[in-house]
Amino acid sequence: MNLNQYLNEIENSNRFAKRIGVPLPSVSHWRHNKRQVPLAKALLIESATNGLVTRKELRPDDWQTWWPELAKKEQTDSEKAA
């Protein structure tokens, strides 16, 4: 689930922005891919959405760089499935 889907289906933008302590325009920019979610906020959003919106979804181009443990887990999971 991406951030836009989450905000459309589960929680409105204004409430979500207040809950995670960021200005509403920031949430609007992130949900419409006008600005990249900052690293610290990606982890906060993943936690605030109980994992429904992931760091990988929020930062698809560089999540492996910042969270290598997720890449290792993904590799381990795929090896177990093989």
N, C-alpha and C positions, 0 to 999 in steps of 0.2 A: 504494500500500500504506500503510495506516495503522500507527501504532505497535503497536497491539494485534495486528494480523495479523503484523507482523514478529516480535514476541516469541512468538507462538504457533508460527510456522512456521520461524524461522531461528535465533533465539538466546534462551535463557531470561532472564528478568528479572534474576535475581541476577547472572549473568555480565555482562549488558549494563550494569547499574548500576555494577558495579566497573570495567568498562572505560571508562566515561565519567566516573567519579569523582563519582557522586551517590548519596545514600542510596536504598536499595531502596524505601522508602515513596513517595519522589518519583516514581520510575518507575511504581509502581502507580497513583498518582493520575493521572498523565499518560495512561497507557494506557487507563484507564477514564473519562477525561474528567471527573474530579472536580476537577482543577485545570488551569489553562492552563500550557503549557510556557513558561518564561521565554525571552525573546528570545535570549539568549546560548546557552541550551541547545538551542534549535531549530536553530541553525546547527551546533552540535556534533553533534546527533543526525543531521542530514542527512549530515554528513561521516562519522560513525561507521557509518552504514548504507549508505555508498557511494551515496547518493541514492535508495535505495529508499523511505525515509520523508523527505518533503520539508518544507521550511519552510512551504510553502503548505498542506500537509496538517495540520501541527501548529498553525498559527495561521491558520485560514481566514477569520477576521473582520478581520484587520488586516495581513496579510502585505504588501499593496501599500503601506501606510504606511511600514513599516520597511525593505522591500527594493524600492524603486521600480524598480531595474534589472531585477528579475524581471518586473514589469508591462510595462516597455518591451520586453523580449525577447519576452514573450507576444504583445504587440501586433504586433511585427515579424514573428514567426512566422506569425500569422494573416493578415497582409497578403501574405506570400509565398505562402501556400496559396490565396489568392483569385485 
